[in-house]
Every structure is written in structure tokens, then in C-alpha cells.
Amino acid sequence: MQENSYCSRLEAVSRDHETIPERLAVVTGGNRGIGLEVCRHLAVQGVTVILTARNENRGKDAVESLGHGSNLSNIIFHQLDILDNDSVSSLAQHIETRYGKLDILVNNAGVGGVEVDQDGLRALNIDPNTWLSGKAANLLEHVVVQTYDGAVKCVDTNYYGCKWVTEALLPLLKQSTSGARIVNTSSLRSELKRMPNEKLRDELRNVDLWDENRMEAMLDEFLEDLKHGRLEERGWPTMLPAYSMSKMVVNLYTRILAKRHPGMRINCVHPGFVKTEINWNTGVIPPEEGARGAVKLALLPDDGPTGCYFDQTDLGVAW
Ligand SMILES: NC(=O)c1ccc[n+]([C@@H]2O[C@H](COP(=O)([O-])OP(=O)(O)OC[C@H]3O[C@@H](n4cnc5c(N)ncnc54)[C@H](OP(=O)(O)O)[C@@H]3O)[C@@H](O)[C@H]2O)c1
């Protein structure tokens, strides 16, 4: 009896030795677009990747497509809806039981939070430079509609979802054996030069003034002003307002986390203007290229930057 339990303990130890990967990553929203390509590139680099998706079929199909197309066997599916508390806890529990640690978290899942008349948008034929400069706000007025519900969804997904997943996985990232990395997906829309309210812009530059409570109070105020049609009057961004605010807060959250966990490398990245569903395929670079920044930050060396904003693979200026 004693011998048997000793043997099974030995088996468990050696099984763990064989199966606990050197580097283990979680990618949110991994079933399509940039997230799918981040999974592919990390797996090519030898990282074991947990590709997550809120829809089980879409996620499993994505893993299968990577297995067939790229012949990668180190990609595993796990369901994750970043807005569903049970789903987030179940992922954390699974990783805890199976691996006892996590090395890389790529918070990629995101939504635009606006309603779009796609034919109308195509008819406008807006060139990429006008899109990126933010000068398209007037042109878009009739084809891109920001509803209050859409704004709430956007802020919830892009900021709160990122925060909830990070908080649930942080204890596992602290157990990383190769140095924990967190990559938060930002956007050009997060750059503070796009914030009309000068006082708030200056405050947002100073990370020491902020914590989650203050950021969340600001988001509440923003949503209240949006509900009452006071965005312009109060100096909030008017082009893709909820998306812009959510990504400004993601940047701030990244900087707060980086300060709080100096041993980890925690950064945010604008992936480029990538042709995916989030921008109704108006982007100009393919998802493979859009994934490069996140992959670089996920694989940073121990002395790499932290608390920084990257524009694709280069250090950028967002604040
Ligand atoms: N494309 C660009 O030009 C661009 C520029 C700047 C920043 N970004 C950012 O890049 C990231 C990826 O976007 P993308 O361009 O690849 O867009 P995408 O093709 O629309 O992909 C978005 C992904 O997020 C997932 N998602 C949304 N809500 C979710 C939730 N509650 N739980 C789990 N997953 C959820 C989607 O899942 P479903 O398939 O289930 O909907 C999908 O996998 C986003 O954070 C976006 O803001 C993109």
C-alpha cells in the first residue's frame, strides 16, 4: 500500500516535470484577428499557449486551424469570456491545478463599442491618414453611432475585462519561472494628445495621481456625460469616445501595475492599423504584422522596459 502511494507520487512528480512548460502564455480573444496571430507567433517561439475565446466552437476551430495550417501542437484551448466572473475564475483554477504558474498574459480581447452603417462607411472612402489623425470625426458622424449601451460595453470589455483577468491571474504570474510579462493591447486612440480637456490631460500624464478607484470614478463621469450629450462641452474625446477613454485607462492601468510589480515587465502596445473586424476591415496591415509588437513585449528579456507604451515594435509616446 505504502509502496503504491510512493510510486504514484513519483509518477505525479515526473509527469509534472515533463508537462509543465518552460514558458506558458494566456492570450485573450485568441480566436481571430491580432490575438490569433499572437498565439501563432508565441507558439512558433516555443511558448505553450492557452488560446482563449468566449465562444467554445470559435476557439476550438482557431486552435485546429493553427494545428493544421502551422503544424503547432503547443496551443491549447480554454474558454474565457473576460466579462464573466465564473469563466475568469475557472481559467485561473485550471492553470493553478494543471501548471501552478503562468509566465505571459496578453490582454488582447477588445471591442469598438459603436454601431456602424458599413455601406455608408465604405461609401465615404476615408483614407488611412484621415482615420489615424482623428480628423474623421465629422465625416463619421452619420455612419458611426456611439450609443450609451455601446459605450458601457466598450469600457467594460476593454478596461474592466482586462483588469479582472489580470487580477485573477496575477497570483499565478507571481509564480512564473521565466519572468512574468503582461501585455495590454492599447490603441493610437489612447494617446493623450487626443484628449481635449487640458487639465485632465495633464493629470493623466502623472501616474502618481491615479489608482483604480480614481480611474473608475473618471470613467463613471465620462459615461454620465456621454449619456447626457455633454462630451464636447466637458472636453472628452468625440471620435470613438468610449473606445478612446477605455484605451487611455488601459495605458494608465498598465503604468500602475508596472509600478506595483517592478519585478515583472508590464507594457501596453498599439498594434498598428490592422485589417480586422474591429475596424470593419478598414485597417492597412495584416494581423500577422499587427501581432509583432505584442509578441516582442511578451518575450522581453529581464532587463527590458516596463510601464511603457509601444507603437507596434517601437517605444511610442502616448502620455
Ligand atoms: N485592428 C486594429 O487596427 C487595432 C488598432 C488598435 C488596437 N486594436 C486592439 O487590438 C485588440 C484585438 O483586436 P482585433 O483588431 O484583432 O479585433 P477583432 O478581430 O475584432 O478581435 C477581437 C477579439 O476580442 C474578442 N472579445 C471581445 N469581447 C470579448 C469578451 N467579452 N471575452 C473574450 N473575448 C472577447 C473577440 O471574440 P469574438 O470572436 O467572440 O467576438 C475577438 O476574438 C483589441 O484590444 C483592439 O482594441 C486593434
The ligand as an SDF file (V2000), in Angstrom:
LIG
                    3D

 48 52  0  0  0  0  0  0  0  0999 V2000
   -7.2880   46.3230  -35.5940 N   0  0  0  0  0  0  0  0  0  0  0  0
   -6.7260   47.4730  -35.2600 C   0  0  0  0  0  0  0  0  0  0  0  0
   -6.4060   48.3260  -36.1340 O   0  0  0  0  0  0  0  0  0  0  0  0
   -6.4760   47.8020  -33.8310 C   0  0  0  0  0  0  0  0  0  0  0  0
   -5.8810   49.0480  -33.5410 C   0  0  0  0  0  0  0  0  0  0  0  0
   -5.6380   49.3610  -32.2050 C   0  0  0  0  0  0  0  0  0  0  0  0
   -5.9510   48.4570  -31.2160 C   0  0  0  0  0  0  0  0  0  0  0  0
   -6.5410   47.2590  -31.5260 N   0  0  0  0  0  0  0  0  0  0  0  0
   -6.8490   46.3530  -30.4220 C   0  0  0  0  0  0  0  0  0  0  0  0
   -6.3800   45.0530  -30.7320 O   0  0  0  0  0  0  0  0  0  0  0  0
   -7.1470   44.0750  -29.9850 C   0  0  0  0  0  0  0  0  0  0  0  0
   -7.5710   42.9540  -30.9160 C   0  0  0  0  0  0  0  0  0  0  0  0
   -8.4670   43.4860  -31.8710 O   0  0  0  0  0  0  0  0  0  0  0  0
   -8.5620   42.9590  -33.3700 P   0  0  0  0  0  0  0  0  0  0  0  0
   -8.1820   44.0880  -34.2330 O   0  0  0  0  0  0  0  0  0  0  0  0
   -7.8860   41.6500  -33.5220 O   0  0  0  0  0  0  0  0  0  0  0  0
  -10.1550   42.8160  -33.4630 O   0  0  0  0  0  0  0  0  0  0  0  0
  -11.1480   41.5840  -33.6740 P   0  0  0  0  0  0  0  0  0  0  0  0
  -10.7380   40.7870  -34.8700 O   0  0  0  0  0  0  0  0  0  0  0  0
  -12.4890   42.1930  -33.6420 O   0  0  0  0  0  0  0  0  0  0  0  0
  -10.8930   40.6720  -32.3870 O   0  0  0  0  0  0  0  0  0  0  0  0
  -11.4200   40.9940  -31.1340 C   0  0  0  0  0  0  0  0  0  0  0  0
  -11.3140   39.7660  -30.2550 C   0  0  0  0  0  0  0  0  0  0  0  0
  -11.7890   40.1070  -28.9380 O   0  0  0  0  0  0  0  0  0  0  0  0
  -12.6990   39.0820  -28.5360 C   0  0  0  0  0  0  0  0  0  0  0  0
  -13.6200   39.5380  -27.4830 N   0  0  0  0  0  0  0  0  0  0  0  0
  -14.4560   40.5910  -27.4640 C   0  0  0  0  0  0  0  0  0  0  0  0
  -15.1580   40.6070  -26.3160 N   0  0  0  0  0  0  0  0  0  0  0  0
  -14.7320   39.5560  -25.5740 C   0  0  0  0  0  0  0  0  0  0  0  0
  -15.0720   39.0290  -24.2910 C   0  0  0  0  0  0  0  0  0  0  0  0
  -16.0200   39.5920  -23.5210 N   0  0  0  0  0  0  0  0  0  0  0  0
  -14.4090   37.9330  -23.8520 N   0  0  0  0  0  0  0  0  0  0  0  0
  -13.4590   37.3480  -24.6070 C   0  0  0  0  0  0  0  0  0  0  0  0
  -13.1220   37.7620  -25.8410 N   0  0  0  0  0  0  0  0  0  0  0  0
  -13.7580   38.8520  -26.3090 C   0  0  0  0  0  0  0  0  0  0  0  0
  -13.4070   38.7040  -29.8290 C   0  0  0  0  0  0  0  0  0  0  0  0
  -14.1040   37.4690  -29.6520 O   0  0  0  0  0  0  0  0  0  0  0  0
  -15.3940   37.0730  -30.5830 P   0  0  0  0  0  0  0  0  0  0  0  0
  -14.8270   36.4730  -31.8440 O   0  0  0  0  0  0  0  0  0  0  0  0
  -16.1060   36.1030  -29.7270 O   0  0  0  0  0  0  0  0  0  0  0  0
  -16.1730   38.3330  -30.8380 O   0  0  0  0  0  0  0  0  0  0  0  0
  -12.2070   38.5970  -30.7480 C   0  0  0  0  0  0  0  0  0  0  0  0
  -11.5290   37.3930  -30.5440 O   0  0  0  0  0  0  0  0  0  0  0  0
   -8.2990   44.8730  -29.3520 C   0  0  0  0  0  0  0  0  0  0  0  0
   -7.9940   45.1220  -27.9980 O   0  0  0  0  0  0  0  0  0  0  0  0
   -8.3220   46.1630  -30.1400 C   0  0  0  0  0  0  0  0  0  0  0  0
   -8.8610   47.2250  -29.4000 O   0  0  0  0  0  0  0  0  0  0  0  0
   -6.8030   46.9190  -32.8080 C   0  0  0  0  0  0  0  0  0  0  0  0
  1  2  1  0
  2  3  2  0
  2  4  1  0
  4  5  1  0
  4 48  2  0
  5  6  2  0
  6  7  1  0
  7  8  2  0
  8  9  1  0
  8 48  1  0
  9 10  1  0
  9 46  1  0
 10 11  1  0
 11 12  1  0
 11 44  1  0
 12 13  1  0
 13 14  1  0
 14 15  2  0
 14 16  1  0
 14 17  1  0
 17 18  1  0
 18 19  2  0
 18 20  1  0
 18 21  1  0
 21 22  1  0
 22 23  1  0
 23 24  1  0
 23 42  1  0
 24 25  1  0
 25 26  1  0
 25 36  1  0
 26 27  1  0
 26 35  1  0
 27 28  2  0
 28 29  1  0
 29 30  1  0
 29 35  2  0
 30 31  1  0
 30 32  2  0
 32 33  1  0
 33 34  2  0
 34 35  1  0
 36 37  1  0
 36 42  1  0
 37 38  1  0
 38 39  2  0
 38 40  1  0
 38 41  1  0
 42 43  1  0
 44 45  1  0
 44 46  1  0
 46 47  1  0
M  CHG  2   8   1  16  -1
M  END
$$$$
